[in-house]
Amino acid sequence: MDAEIDIPKFVNCTRQLLSHEKTDNLNFTQLLDLLPSKILDDISLKCRDLN
């Protein structure tokens, strides 16, 4: 993966993952804090669906 990232694109993608109504008023650091829990939730759901 390229070391440089388009920050506005990253923020937009993150907001799409987390849903806009919950993230519109958050700053960049708050978005980053929420992202790992969303990823873990998604992994848990996928693992549960496999069983």
C-alpha positions in Angstrom: 0.0 0.0 0.0 1.2 3.5 -0.8 2.5 5.4 2.2 0.6 8.6 1.1 -3.1 8.6 1.4 -5.7 11.0 0.2 -7.1 12.2 3.6 -10.5 13.6 2.4 -11.0 10.3 0.5 -10.1 8.3 3.6 -12.5 10.3 5.8 -15.3 9.9 3.2 -14.8 6.2 3.1 -14.7 5.9 6.9 -17.9 7.9 7.2 -19.6 5.5 4.7 -18.5 2.6 6.8 -19.7 4.1 10.1 -22.9 5.7 8.8 -23.3 9.4 8.3 -25.8 10.2 11.0 -23.4 9.1 13.7 -20.3 10.7 12.2 -21.2 14.0 10.7 -20.2 16.0 13.8 -17.0 14.1 14.6 -13.5 15.2 14.0 -10.8 13.1 12.3 -9.4 11.7 15.5 -12.8 10.6 16.7 -13.5 8.9 13.3 -10.2 7.0 13.7 -11.2 5.9 17.2 -14.5 4.5 16.0 -13.2 2.6 13.0 -11.5 -0.3 14.8 -14.7 -1.2 16.6 -16.7 -1.1 13.4 -14.2 -3.4 11.7 -14.3 -5.8 14.7 -18.1 -5.8 14.6 -18.0 -6.7 10.9 -15.6 -9.5 11.5 -17.7 -10.9 14.3 -20.8 -10.8 12.1 -19.0 -12.6 9.3 -17.6 -15.3 11.6 -21.0 -15.8 13.2 -22.5 -16.2 9.7 -20.0 -18.9 8.8 -21.0 -21.1 11.8 
